[in-house]
């Protein structure tokens, strides 16, 4: 009886996590698979209404992801034991991911000029880094899904850029320095303080 109960709880938890991923990543994949439909809906509903619906759906998906993953962490199912170097390499890669995140918002940097879509590339690196450091079923499902989405979205975004002939303005050395420093400061704050407080795991002990 206890085994059946545990199995039922595991399936329920995974269902919540998968539903959250389906809703959240599904909303963020509309432009990848149905860009023309998205354009028609924006024209029909108005940009404000579209953004409002998009935000509500995204928040719903995110809440389900956090809820499902949080419950699953209480009863983890281990697929493999990550090597010690995986955590260290993951920490380094996350630093790069935070720099890319900063590059998406700080104007006039060379990283955005060369990459085009630094946030999506940052999500790709972030997800891969967490797969290196985690070996549980829920972690593989969560970060594997985000990695697959980021790969597809990055390819789609670069294709749209080529089709539209998009050219990103060149950056300056000073802006590059600001971007790198901002990204590393944010990474350090999250890795050493916020990650443990918000998620309950301290990446560096």
C-alpha positions as CSV (number, residue, x, y, z in Angstrom):
1,X,0.0,0.0,0.0
2,X,2.7,2.6,0.8
3,X,4.5,1.7,-2.4
4,X,1.3,2.3,-4.4
5,X,0.8,5.6,-2.6
6,X,4.3,6.7,-3.4
7,X,3.9,5.7,-7.0
8,X,0.7,7.6,-7.3
9,X,2.2,10.7,-5.7
10,X,5.2,10.5,-8.1
11,X,2.9,10.3,-11.1
12,X,0.8,13.2,-9.9
13,X,3.8,15.3,-9.3
14,X,5.2,14.5,-12.7
15,X,1.8,15.3,-14.3
16,X,1.8,18.8,-12.6
17,X,5.4,19.4,-13.8
18,X,4.7,18.3,-17.3
19,X,1.5,20.3,-17.5
20,X,3.4,23.4,-16.4
21,X,6.1,22.8,-18.9
22,X,3.5,22.3,-21.7
23,X,1.7,25.5,-20.9
24,X,4.8,27.7,-20.3
25,X,7.0,26.4,-23.1
26,X,4.0,26.1,-25.3
27,X,3.2,29.8,-24.9
28,X,6.8,30.6,-25.6
29,X,6.9,28.4,-28.7
30,X,4.0,30.0,-30.6
31,X,6.4,32.1,-32.6
32,X,8.5,29.1,-33.5
33,X,5.7,26.9,-34.9
34,X,2.9,29.4,-35.7
35,X,4.4,32.8,-36.3
36,X,1.8,33.7,-39.0
37,X,-1.1,32.7,-36.6
38,X,0.5,34.8,-33.9
39,X,0.6,37.8,-36.2
40,X,-3.0,37.4,-37.1
41,X,-4.1,37.2,-33.4
42,X,-2.2,40.3,-32.5
43,X,-3.9,42.1,-35.3
44,X,-7.3,40.8,-34.3
45,X,-7.0,41.2,-30.5
46,X,-4.6,44.1,-30.3
47,X,-1.0,44.0,-29.0
48,X,-2.0,44.9,-25.4
49,X,-4.7,42.1,-25.2
50,X,-2.3,39.6,-26.7
51,X,0.5,40.4,-24.2
52,X,-2.0,40.2,-21.4
53,X,-3.2,36.7,-22.4
54,X,0.4,35.6,-23.1
55,X,1.5,36.8,-19.6
56,X,-1.4,35.1,-17.8
57,X,-0.7,31.8,-19.6
58,X,3.0,32.1,-18.9
59,X,2.5,32.8,-15.2
60,X,0.1,29.8,-14.9
61,X,2.6,27.5,-16.5
62,X,5.4,28.9,-14.3
63,X,3.4,28.4,-11.1
64,X,2.7,24.7,-12.1
65,X,6.4,24.2,-12.9
66,X,7.6,25.6,-9.6
67,X,4.9,23.6,-7.7
68,X,5.5,20.3,-9.4
69,X,9.3,20.6,-9.2
70,X,9.2,21.6,-5.6
71,X,7.0,18.6,-4.6
72,X,9.2,16.2,-6.7
73,X,12.3,17.4,-4.8
74,X,10.9,16.0,-1.6
75,X,10.9,12.5,-3.1
76,X,13.7,12.5,-5.6
77,X,14.1,9.6,-8.1
78,X,17.8,9.3,-8.9
79,X,18.8,8.4,-12.5
80,X,22.5,8.8,-11.9
81,X,24.9,10.5,-9.5
82,X,26.4,13.6,-11.1
83,X,30.2,13.8,-10.9
84,X,31.7,16.5,-8.6
85,X,33.2,18.3,-11.6
86,X,29.7,18.6,-13.1
87,X,28.7,21.0,-10.3
88,X,31.9,23.1,-10.8
89,X,31.5,23.2,-14.5
90,X,27.9,24.0,-14.1
91,X,28.7,26.9,-11.9
92,X,31.1,28.3,-14.6
93,X,28.5,27.9,-17.3
94,X,25.9,29.6,-15.3
95,X,28.2,32.6,-14.9
96,X,28.3,32.8,-18.7
97,X,24.5,32.4,-18.9
98,X,24.1,35.4,-16.6
99,X,26.4,37.5,-18.7
100,X,24.3,36.6,-21.8
101,X,21.2,37.5,-19.8
102,X,22.7,40.9,-19.0
103,X,23.6,41.3,-22.7
104,X,19.9,41.0,-23.6
105,X,19.0,44.1,-21.6
106,X,22.1,46.3,-21.7
107,X,22.1,48.3,-25.0
108,X,25.2,48.8,-27.1
109,X,27.1,45.7,-26.2
110,X,29.0,43.5,-28.7
111,X,27.7,40.3,-27.3
112,X,24.1,41.0,-28.5
113,X,25.5,42.3,-31.8
114,X,27.3,39.0,-32.5
115,X,24.8,36.6,-30.9
116,X,21.5,38.3,-31.8
117,X,19.5,36.6,-29.1
118,X,21.7,36.3,-26.0
119,X,18.8,35.5,-23.6
120,X,17.8,32.4,-25.5
121,X,21.4,31.3,-25.7
122,X,21.8,32.0,-22.0
123,X,18.7,29.7,-21.3
124,X,20.3,27.0,-23.4
125,X,23.6,27.2,-21.4
126,X,21.7,27.5,-18.1
127,X,19.7,24.3,-18.8
128,X,22.8,22.3,-19.9
129,X,24.7,23.5,-16.8
130,X,21.9,22.2,-14.5
131,X,21.8,18.9,-16.4
132,X,25.4,18.4,-15.6
133,X,24.9,19.0,-11.9
134,X,21.6,17.1,-11.4
135,X,20.7,13.5,-11.9
136,X,17.1,13.2,-10.7
137,X,14.1,12.4,-13.0
138,X,12.4,15.8,-12.3
139,X,15.6,17.7,-13.0
140,X,16.2,15.9,-16.3
141,X,12.6,16.5,-17.3
142,X,12.7,20.2,-16.3
143,X,16.1,21.2,-17.7
144,X,15.9,18.9,-20.6
145,X,12.7,20.5,-21.7
146,X,14.1,24.0,-21.4
147,X,17.3,23.0,-23.3
148,X,15.2,21.5,-26.2
149,X,13.0,24.6,-26.3
150,X,16.0,27.0,-26.2
151,X,17.7,25.1,-29.1
152,X,14.6,25.2,-31.2
153,X,13.9,28.9,-30.3
154,X,17.4,30.0,-31.1
155,X,17.4,28.3,-34.5
156,X,14.0,29.8,-35.3
157,X,15.0,33.3,-34.2
158,X,18.2,33.2,-36.3
159,X,16.1,32.1,-39.3
160,X,13.8,35.0,-38.8
161,X,16.7,37.4,-38.6
162,X,18.1,36.1,-41.9
163,X,14.7,36.3,-43.6
164,X,14.2,39.8,-42.4
165,X,17.8,40.9,-43.0
166,X,18.2,42.0,-39.4
167,X,21.5,43.5,-38.5
168,X,22.2,44.3,-34.8
169,X,24.2,47.6,-34.1
170,X,27.8,47.2,-33.2
171,X,28.7,47.4,-29.5
172,X,31.4,49.3,-27.6
173,X,34.1,48.1,-25.3
174,X,32.8,50.1,-22.4
175,X,29.3,48.6,-22.8
176,X,30.9,45.1,-23.0
177,X,32.7,45.7,-19.7
178,X,29.4,46.9,-18.1
179,X,27.6,43.8,-19.4
180,X,30.2,41.3,-18.1
181,X,30.4,43.0,-14.7
182,X,26.6,43.2,-14.3
183,X,26.2,39.5,-15.4
184,X,28.9,38.3,-12.9
185,X,27.6,40.4,-10.1
186,X,24.1,39.0,-10.7
187,X,25.5,35.4,-10.9
188,X,27.4,35.8,-7.7
189,X,24.4,37.2,-5.8
190,X,22.2,34.4,-7.0
191,X,24.7,31.5,-6.7
192,X,25.9,32.4,-3.2
193,X,22.8,34.0,-1.7
194,X,19.5,33.8,-3.5
195,X,19.8,30.2,-4.9
196,X,19.9,28.7,-1.4
197,X,17.2,31.0,-0.1
198,X,14.7,30.6,-2.9
199,X,15.4,27.1,-4.1
200,X,16.9,25.5,-1.0
201,X,20.1,24.3,-2.7
202,X,23.5,26.0,-2.3
203,X,25.5,25.4,-5.5
204,X,28.9,25.9,-3.7
205,X,28.0,24.5,-0.3
